[in-house]
């Protein structure tokens, strides 16, 4: 048998569950005790089968963002609102931020509304890839947004917290790093030349901000190919 023990605070925990669920779908059971201990019994074999892959919520999030920024309406097919993908929790955050969310059988609809003011705090430890998305939306929100429990973003494709602070400041938005995240005071951002740091999520988030803010230019745009090679084509169709 093989036992894996995860110690300490586990970032992106829903994706561990998603991995074990997928292993089970192909015939290999993983026993989890709920305390960070996972056991894979020996003698199991993977079995081939037909399997429908869910739509990627991380990629879909940029179009959720577009609806929220533009107070528009969008419907995305092949997005399961009951998925185990951790990033689906962004929907509940968007509801707090004035959006109307429709959760269908295998689709999600978003209609943007007025962004509320005041100070708001969000724990994104379980969905750190959504930090650039929420940070960009926070640039237009009339209030202070604090995003916490994401210190590990300093070790992503870029130092994502420093990158967000630098690029938001270029657009005239007040942003600062805190010990475990970022704090942003929204306002009226202006266009700027955005450095991507070869980070696909920085590129896509600021590109969507460009739908609402004229004059946004993304340098190193090819980095989106890591996760979403067709992003620019889809974004052009949307705009």
N, C-alpha and C positions, 0 to 999 in steps of 0.2 A: 504494500500500500504506500501511497504518497500523502504526506500531510504538509500543508502550507499554513503557516501562522503569520497573520498580519498584525503588527504591533503598532500602537499609537493611533493617532487620528488618521483615518484613511480617506484621502481626497477622492472624489469621483466614485464613491462607493456603489452607486447604482450600476456602474459598468462592470463591476465584479459580478454582480448578480446576473447581468445580461450575458456575460461570458459563460457562467455555469449553466444558465438556462439553455443556451445554444448548444453547449456540450451535451446536455441531457436530450435535446431534440435529435442528436445524432448517436445516441445510445450509450453515452458515458455519464453516469450519475456522479454528482458531487454532493457530499454531505457537509452542510454548514451548520455550525452550532450557534451562530448568531453572535459570537464573541471574537470573530476574526480567525477562526480555525476552520480549514477546509480539508476534507479527506476524500481522496480518489482511490477507490478500492482497486486492487490489482485484478487482472484477468478480464477486464472489460475491453470491448472493441468498438471502434466507431463503425457505424453502418451508414451506407449511402442512402439517400432518400431525396425526394423532391422537397424543396424548401423555398418558401417565398420570403425574400428579404424585405423588411420594412423600409419605408422611406426614411431618410436620415434627418432627424429633427435638427441637428446642428446646422445643416445646410439650409433647411427650411426657415430657420430662425431669422435669416436676413430679410426674408420676405414678410415675416411677421413684423419685423422692425420697420420695413417700408410702410406698411399700413399704419403703424402707430405714429411714425414721423409725419406722414402726409394726411392723416385723418381719412385714410382711404379704406377700401374694403378688398379683401383677398380671400380666396379659398384654395387650399392646397390639398390635392388628392394623395392617397397612399401615405397619409400621416395618421398613425393610430394614436388617438389621444390617451389611450390606456397603456401605451407602450412602457416597457421597462427602461427605455432610454432616459437618463437623468435630466437631459435638457428640456424634456417636455414640461418640467415645472416652470419654465419661462412663461407658460400660458397664465398661470396664477399671478405671476408678477405683472404681466401686462394688464390683467384685470384690475389690479391695485392701481395701475397707472392710467386708468380711464378707458381702456379698450373693452369692447364687447367680444367675447370669445364663444364660438359655436363649436361644440365637440360632437362630431358625427360618428358614424360607425367606423369609417376609415378615411375621414377627412377632418380638417380643421379650418374654420373660418375666423377671420379677425377683422374687426372694424375699429379703426382708431377713433379716439375721442379727445377731449380736453385733458391735458396732462395736469394733475393736481399739484399744488404748491406745497411748501413746507419741507421740513427735514424728513427723509425716509432712509431706513437702513435695510439692507438686503444681505442675507447670508447665502453666498453662492458656492460654498465648499463642495456641494454635491454636483455642481454644474459649472465648473470654472471656465469652460469654453464660451459660456454666455457672458462673461465679463466685458469683452469689447462691445458686444451688442448692447448691453444695458448701459455701458458707459457713454456710448454715442447717443442713445436716447436721452440719457440724463443731461446731455449738453443743452437740450432744448427745454428741459423741465424747470419751471420757476421755483427753485429751492435747492437745498443741499442734499445730495445723494451719497450715502456711505455704503460701499460694497466691501464686505468683510469675509474672513476665513478663506482667503485665497493667496496667502503669502507664497505658496508654491508656484504661482504664475511667474515668479522671477526666474524659474528654471524651465520655461516652455521654449518654443522655437525662438523667441526673443525673451528679454526681460520684459514681459508683457505689461507689467504695472508701470515701469519707467517709460516704456514706449507710449502707452496711453496718455500719461501725464504730458510728455513732450508734445505729442501731436494735438491733443486737445488745447494746450496752451497756444499752439500755432494758430488755432482758429479763434483765439480770443476768449477761451473759456478757462475759468479758474479751476485747477485740478492739482491735487497733491497726493503723494504716497502716504499711507499710514502703516503701522506695523504689520498688519495682516491684510492690507487691501488698498483701496483708493477712495478719495473723497472728491466730489465734483460739485461745483456750484453752477447751475445752469444759467443760460442767458440767451444771447443772440449771436451764435457763431458765424464767422465769415469764412469765405473760401481760403484755401491754403494748399501748398504743395506738401502732401503727406508722405513721409518716409514709412515704408512697410516693415523694415528690418527683416525682410524675407519671411514675414509671418503672414500666412494666408488670412488669419482672422482679423488682423489689423487692417489689411487691404480691403476685405469685404465689408467690414463694418463702416469704415470711412467712405467707401464707395456709395453705400446706401445713404449715408448722411448727405452725400452730394446730390441726391434727388431732392432734398429740401433746402440745401444751401448751395447757391451758385458759386462757381469758381473753385470747386474742389478738384485737385489733380492728384492721382495716385501714382507714385513712383515705384517701379519694381512690380508692376501689376501681374506679371507672369507667375508670381508665387502662389496664386490661388489654385494652380494646377495640382497642388498637393492633395487637396480634398474635394475640389469642385471645378474641374477643368472647363465646364460650360458656363461658369458663373457670368462672365461678361456678356455672353450672348443672351442669357435669360434676363439679365438686368436691363439690357437694351430693349428687349421685348416689353418689359414691364414699364419702362419709361416712355 
